[in-house]
Amino acid sequence: MGGQTKGKKKSKARRKDPRSNGGSGLAGLSPQDRMKLKMQEKAKKKTAEKYTVEQLLEKTEECMDSLEFEMAGRFCQRALEVAPDNLLTLDLLGHIHSELGDTQRAKEVFLRAVQLSPEEGHSKYMSLGQMHTGQEAVQYYTKGVQILLCMLEKHAQATADAGAEAAASPPQDSGSEIPIARDLCVAYCSVAEIYFTDLCMEERAGDQCREAIEKALTYHPDNPEALQLMASYLFSTEKNQEGKEYLMRSVDAWLPALKQSEAPPSREDIEEEHTQSDIPPYESRITTAKLLIEAEEYETAVDVLEGLLEEDDEVVQVWYLSGWVCYLQMEERTREEREEIDEEREEREALKEAARSYLTKAKKLYMKLRCDDGPILEHMEQLLGEMGGETEGEEGETDPALDEDFEPSSDDEEEDAMEH
């Protein structure tokens, strides 16, 4: 009898365990939810057995490079399921959400990464700053700056503790300070741009802008973008001569090397590596050309614009600026010498034809790309009207066919993509 009683008790205990589900995390879930959770766990296990995190992240980056951000998000989410605390996975997923326009989810992912690794949080705060505007963006950049300043202080303390021998060591031993200083410069430039644009109407916006640029130059005195920002600020405050000096320092830091290069880097290469290179990104160099025109440094502006056209010849604004600078050179020559000799008159006519050609190309490209910038179109038509209208010639090439979007919609397609 005693044995039977014990057996019944054990049997009751066994029947009670499935209902409690204390360790399984399924308590209180509906049958449908339990089934869904089990399927997710099964899929996670299957993914972990079939692919490594590295393979999933490699496919994520491939999809991002081809602008397939939805598919990239699927691969990245699978990688996160296998390794929930992987910082690279979180960083990529945050950028994917940002590209897809889901700012809230991107913010959640980046802040989670900051919690996991506070000492590396500066890059996440920089990303959050890029996703926001106004004071909120400034707050994120400021948090990133605080982390970078702490890193710089620790580096300086470590160097001091090492004593005179460390101070006399080769440059490569203390090179870790350079990327920190570069990141600080970029962060302060970002803050300055916000006060120069979004917060330009705020009280003391001008002072805040200049203060941020000065701090940027403190940590990286030869940074072309920081120098150009200072030039823009000075031009805006009508200190043109001082602004021109900063502008030419900025251009001298990268243009001579770019002109001397036998095979200039592509736009994609520069955009990808501009944080390690002194060559500013494409859009920044368009601003350089505008400032050079404003400073009446026409020949240097032409050099900058020619480089931009070599990298990408389908940007309306670059063709427009090329035509505008030729027009200004023509006008300058007209003012300098009213009575031209035949050779000079031919040069003036050549500049006129060049201006017409650039502006005609700009207008055609404007129409082809269906741009929406009325002032530029109006100015182009005004200039062309003054010079006798558009140049005659054959119509431009037909528009290339657009590639069809690729939108995989099932796990099988994800696996096919992995295998190829």
Protein Blocks (a to p, Z undefined) as FASTA:
>chain_A
ZZmmmmmmmmmmmmmmmmnommnopgoiafklmmmmmmmmmmmmmmmmmpcfklmmmmmm
mmmmnopaklmmmmmmmmmmmmmmlmklmmmmmmmmmmnopaklmmmmmmmmmmmmmmlm
mmmmmmmmmmpgcjllmmmmmmmmmmmmmmmmmmmmmmmmnommlmmpcfklmmmmmmmm
mmmmmmmmmmmmmmmmmmmmpghklmmmmmmmmmmmmmmmmlmklmmmmmmmmmmnopak
lmmmmmmmmmmmmmmmmmmpmbacdfklmmmmmmmpcbdcfklmmmmmmmmmmnopaklm
mmmmmmmmmmoccbfklmmmmmmmmmmmmmmmmmmpmbacfklmmmmmmmmmmmmmmmmm
mmmmmmmnopacfklmmmmmmmmmmnopaadddddddddddddddddfbfklmmmmmmZZ
